[in-house]
Amino acid sequence: MHNPISTRLLLASLAILATGCFDGGVEETTLRRGDVAFASGALEEALAEYRLAARQSDGDPEALARVGHAYAALRRVDEAADFFRRA
């Protein structure tokens, strides 16, 4: 049996460590912050970062898909579907 809190901490730690491996632009930074937030269960924070990345990238499909995924995780299916269509 695994501890869900330990799993979240491990995922968040791995995401944080991975951020040091990249030298990306602002969009990549916001995507990484969103990934860290998503991995730690902070879905609203992840959504905010992903939406910012989508705006900064002028509609990059990867950023739009992450926005859709965050909306889906929040069970906001109409908004998720809209972003998945745009992606």
C-alpha positions in Angstrom: 0.0 0.0 0.0 1.4 3.4 -0.9 0.8 6.7 0.8 -0.9 9.2 -1.5 0.8 12.2 0.2 4.2 10.6 -0.3 3.4 10.0 -4.0 2.4 13.6 -4.4 5.5 14.8 -2.7 7.6 12.6 -4.9 5.9 13.8 -8.1 6.3 17.5 -7.0 9.9 16.9 -6.1 10.6 15.3 -9.5 8.9 18.2 -11.3 10.9 20.7 -9.3 14.2 18.9 -10.1 13.3 18.7 -13.8 12.8 22.5 -13.9 16.6 22.9 -13.4 17.3 20.8 -16.5 15.7 23.2 -19.0 16.5 26.7 -20.1 13.2 27.7 -21.7 11.3 30.9 -22.2 8.6 32.4 -20.2 6.0 30.0 -21.6 8.0 26.9 -20.5 8.5 28.4 -17.1 4.7 28.8 -16.6 4.1 25.3 -17.9 6.6 23.9 -15.5 5.0 25.8 -12.6 1.7 24.5 -13.7 3.0 21.0 -13.8 4.4 21.3 -10.3 1.1 22.6 -9.0 -0.9 19.9 -10.8 1.4 17.2 -9.4 0.9 18.5 -5.9 -2.9 18.6 -6.3 -3.2 22.4 -6.5 -5.5 22.3 -9.5 -6.7 25.9 -9.5 -3.1 27.1 -9.3 -2.1 24.8 -12.1 -5.0 26.1 -14.2 -3.9 29.7 -13.7 -0.3 28.9 -14.8 -1.5 26.9 -17.8 -3.9 29.7 -18.9 -1.0 32.2 -18.6 1.2 30.0 -20.7 -1.6 29.7 -23.3 -1.9 33.5 -23.5 1.8 34.1 -23.6 2.3 31.6 -26.4 -0.5 32.9 -28.5 -2.4 29.7 -28.4 0.3 27.0 -28.4 -1.5 23.6 -28.7 0.5 22.1 -25.8 -0.4 24.9 -23.5 -4.1 24.8 -24.6 -4.2 21.0 -24.0 -2.9 21.5 -20.5 -5.5 24.1 -19.8 -8.1 21.5 -21.0 -6.6 18.8 -18.9 -6.7 21.1 -15.8 -10.4 22.0 -16.5 -11.2 18.3 -16.9 -9.5 17.4 -13.6 -11.7 20.1 -12.0 -14.7 18.5 -13.6 -15.4 21.6 -15.7 -16.1 19.6 -18.8 -17.6 22.3 -21.0 -14.5 24.5 -20.6 -12.2 21.5 -21.0 -13.9 20.6 -24.3 -13.4 24.1 -25.6 -9.7 24.1 -24.9 -9.2 20.6 -26.3 -11.0 21.8 -29.5 -8.7 24.8 -29.7 -5.6 22.6 -29.1 
